[in-house]
Amino acid sequence: MGKITLSINPKIALIVIGILLIILASFLAGQYADNLDKKSSSDGSKNTTSVKSGADSASVYAEVNPPEGYEVNAVYGNIGPKLIAAGVIDLEKFKAVYDRSGQPLTEEQLDILTKGSNAKIKITPQNSYFLLNFLWAAGVGNKNSILDKGPMANSGTAVGNFASTGGWTLGKGNATSFYSKSEIAKVSSEQQKALEDFANNSYRPCCPNPTAFPDCNHGMAMLGLGEIMASQGLSAKEMFEAFKYFNAFWFPQNYFDMARYFKAKEGKAWKDVDARTLAGFDYSSSNGTQKITQWLSDNNLNEKAPSSGGGGCGV
């Protein structure tokens, strides 16, 4: 019986070998990626819990900007009448701004300004714009060493040339005439320590400066809130917690992003995010928020907040 000789076309053989090598390479790449993901998950360098869109995003937004609002354990007291008496607020100018915006002042808000109120300060989707300007006025008019001797006073720029001073046009005269002049919310030495702890360690998404350097309206409003809370005996911890929600109402997209970041990366609900950490430079400054946005983009988690709000950098 003769030998059987198999003849294989060299070109076909090369094609078959090439296909097998491609399959093998794909398999090895998949194994490598799987092992890398497992390693990243175990060492915490990449642990991106899925954050779905739609209903889940709406619930995250509701945590950040609760529809029922966020209340602090401090009252308005007679701050409104003091601001008007000191000329920091010209009532007619103040009212006109809200009339033009289509959000005329409510009877409650007019009472806060003209009569004072024992109601606790509570920020809601409906009054966040009112509180931004009200607290801005309190911050710029209240006498405090943070304004007199702090970073803004020592910046080398004339005090009237900042957005928080030159931009305040709702008083009687320019801001330098009532800047840090009146005891709107007087604090003791111990209360001042708590206030300075808060002011030196809280930031805002529109710039890299802390609350202690309130060169814009948001910074000055946050200083005003801190001063009111400190004057009524609240702790720095309570100020940071208030910051977490007030700033979120004023910068809803930024803090919606942060809530999604903490949920995806660390598995934390908004209520469990440490307020002091959140307020710090690494998260709440313009530098920090840019990094958060980039991380979300890198992980395909960028999403527009379900609802817009907040206030701009002017009256």
Secondary structure, DSSP 8 states (H G I E B T S, - for coil): ---------HHHHHHHHHHHHHHHHHHHHHHHHHHHHHHHHHHTS-------STHHHHHHHHHHS-TT-EEEEEEEETHHHHHHHTTS--HHHHHHHHHHTT----HHHHHHHHT-EEEEEEE-TTTHHHHHHHHHHHHHHB--HHHHHSTTTTSSS-GGGSHHHHT--SSSS-GGGTTT-B-SS---HHHHHHHHHHHHT-B-TTSS-BTTS--SHHHHHHHHHHHHHHHTT--HHHHHHHHHHHHHHHSHHHHHHHHHHHHHHH---GGGS-HHHHHSHHHHSHHHHHHHHHHHHHTT-----SS-----S--
